[in-house]
Structures are given as structure tokens and as C-alpha cells.
Amino acid sequence: MAAEPHSPEPDGITADEITARILALPDVELLVATEESGAPEVAWGWRFFYVGPDRRRPFATIGERDMAGFDEESRLDRPGVFRLNLELGRREFRRLFGYPPAEADERRASVDVSTLDEVLPHPVYGTAAWGCVLNPGPRSLAEVERLIGYAHGRAHERHHRTAHTP
């Protein structure tokens, strides 16, 4: 029996496996949103990845549930579905999607952000040059690995630039 087009594939990678791959990169810090961390309840369980301990700006996040009233279009509440979000920068965003991040909102209706295993503009933060992929798998995993490295590299450069500025 074939999987539904918007159902998790059995040969995809898990959120924990993606987390381990990101944490293996140099200087990565992980913050999991919890009540104790001061995060709003709607974000509990979301994972935020930073370069360096200052945690100024994440370069990647992983969410396994919708944020009610704010971010529901990806339908993360489906069993086994998670979304990896990556800060790409304007140039890489344009290269991937063929238009600048500033046009993400006006083009949003033409993108099904609940599609699995495909790199897409982020449904909420596309205009800030973020991309995403739900349940990376055979179609997207090589590109996802490259983009994780790319986003990490940008964050690493940013961290070292600000850490060494008087």
C-alpha cells in the first residue's frame, strides 16, 4: 500500500536524527522550549539551534506540533510529522525558490507547505529568508544536509564577527 502524498514516509529521517546531526557541528547550542525556559506553552518542545552560548539568533529550529493561531499551515499535528526550519539568507533563498524573500507572502498561496520531503519557503518566516522541509527523506535529504551546513556556516561567521567586535 502506497503512502498518502502528505503522510510520513517510513524511510525518512527522524527529528532526533536531524538534531544529532546539527549538534555534531562546531559550537552549536540547543535550547528546547519549555515552561522552565520561559517559552509560551504553544512553543513547548520546539528545538532552537544556535552557534555560541549567547543564543542571539537561531540558525535552525525543529517543530513537531502546530503553534495554534500562528503557524498551522504545515499541519504538524499529523502523527510523525515534524518541520526543520533553516535561516538561508536572501541570496540562498532566491537561488532555491527563484524569487526574493520579500515576495514570499504574495507567493504563499501557490506553495503547499504541508508537503513532505521537499524544501519550501517557510510559511511564516519566508520573508525573513527562512526555508523549511517537513520530514526530510529520499528526495530532499542531500539538499537538507547541504542547507544545514550552509545555515550553520552563516551563523558561525556571524557569531565570530560579533564575538570579536569590541
C-alpha positions in Angstrom: 0.0 0.0 0.0 1.5 3.4 -1.0 1.7 6.2 1.5 -0.6 9.2 1.1 1.2 12.1 -0.5 1.1 14.0 2.8 1.8 11.1 5.1 5.2 10.5 6.7 7.4 8.1 4.6 8.8 5.1 6.5 12.3 5.8 5.1 12.6 9.4 6.3 14.9 10.7 8.9 13.6 11.5 12.4 13.7 14.8 14.3 16.1 13.2 16.8 18.4 12.2 14.0 18.4 15.7 12.5 19.0 17.1 16.0 22.1 14.8 16.4 23.4 15.9 13.0 23.1 19.6 13.9 24.6 19.1 17.3 27.6 17.5 15.8 28.5 20.8 14.1 31.1 23.1 15.8 29.9 25.4 18.6 26.2 24.5 18.3 24.0 25.1 21.3 20.5 23.6 21.7 17.6 25.2 23.6 14.4 23.2 23.9 11.4 25.5 24.6 9.8 24.6 27.9 7.8 26.2 30.7 11.1 26.5 32.7 12.8 28.3 29.8 10.1 30.9 29.8 8.7 29.9 26.4 5.0 30.3 25.7 3.1 26.9 26.0 2.4 26.9 22.3 6.1 26.5 21.6 7.0 23.9 24.2 9.0 21.1 22.7 10.3 23.2 19.8 14.1 22.9 19.4 16.2 26.0 18.7 19.8 25.7 17.4 22.4 28.5 17.9 26.1 29.0 17.3 27.7 30.0 20.6 26.3 30.4 24.1 24.9 33.9 23.6 21.8 32.5 21.8 21.2 35.7 19.9 19.6 34.2 16.8 18.8 30.6 15.9 20.0 29.3 12.5 17.7 26.3 12.7 14.6 25.1 14.5 12.7 21.9 14.7 9.0 21.8 15.5 6.8 18.8 15.9 3.5 20.5 16.6 1.5 23.4 15.3 1.5 26.8 17.0 -2.2 27.4 17.3 -3.4 30.6 15.8 0.1 31.5 14.5 1.7 28.6 12.5 -0.7 25.9 11.4 -0.4 25.6 7.6 2.2 22.8 7.7 -0.2 20.6 9.7 2.5 19.5 12.1 -0.1 17.8 14.3 -0.2 14.9 11.9 1.3 11.8 13.5 5.0 11.6 12.9 5.3 14.9 11.1 8.0 17.5 12.0 9.4 20.5 10.3 13.1 21.6 10.1 13.4 25.3 9.6 16.6 26.9 8.3 17.8 30.5 8.1 19.1 30.7 4.5 19.8 34.4 3.8 18.4 36.3 0.9 20.9 35.0 -1.8 20.3 31.3 -1.0 16.6 31.8 -0.6 16.4 33.3 -4.1 18.6 30.6 -5.6 16.4 27.9 -4.1 13.0 29.3 -4.9 13.6 31.7 -7.8 12.3 34.8 -6.1 13.5 37.1 -3.2 12.2 36.6 0.3 10.3 39.9 0.1 7.9 38.1 -2.3 7.3 35.1 -0.1 3.9 36.3 1.3 2.5 37.1 -2.1 3.6 33.7 -3.5 2.5 31.7 -0.5 -0.8 30.6 -1.9 1.0 28.7 -4.7 3.0 26.6 -2.2 1.6 23.7 -0.3 3.6 24.0 2.9 2.1 20.7 4.2 4.1 18.7 1.5 6.6 16.3 3.0 10.2 15.8 1.9 10.5 19.0 -0.2 12.5 22.1 0.6 10.0 25.0 0.7 9.8 28.7 1.8 8.9 28.9 5.5 5.1 29.6 5.8 5.6 32.4 8.4 9.2 33.4 8.1 9.8 33.2 4.4 10.0 37.0 4.1 12.9 36.7 6.6 14.7 34.3 4.2 13.9 31.1 6.1 13.2 27.8 4.3 11.8 24.6 5.7 11.3 20.9 5.0 8.8 18.5 6.6 10.1 15.1 7.2 13.3 15.1 5.1 13.6 11.9 3.1 14.9 10.4 -0.1 14.0 13.4 -2.3 15.4 16.2 -0.1 17.9 14.8 2.3 21.1 15.6 0.3 19.9 19.2 -0.1 18.9 19.4 3.5 22.3 18.3 4.6 23.9 21.0 2.4 21.5 23.6 3.7 22.1 22.7 7.4 25.8 23.2 6.7 25.1 26.5 4.9 22.9 27.9 7.6 25.4 26.8 10.3 28.3 28.4 8.4 26.4 31.7 8.2 25.6 31.6 11.9 29.2 30.6 12.7 30.6 33.6 10.8 28.0 35.9 12.3 28.9 34.7 15.9 32.6 35.1 15.4 32.2 38.5 13.8 30.1 39.8 16.8 32.2 38.0 19.4 35.4 39.7 18.2 33.9 43.2 17.8 34.8 45.5 20.7 
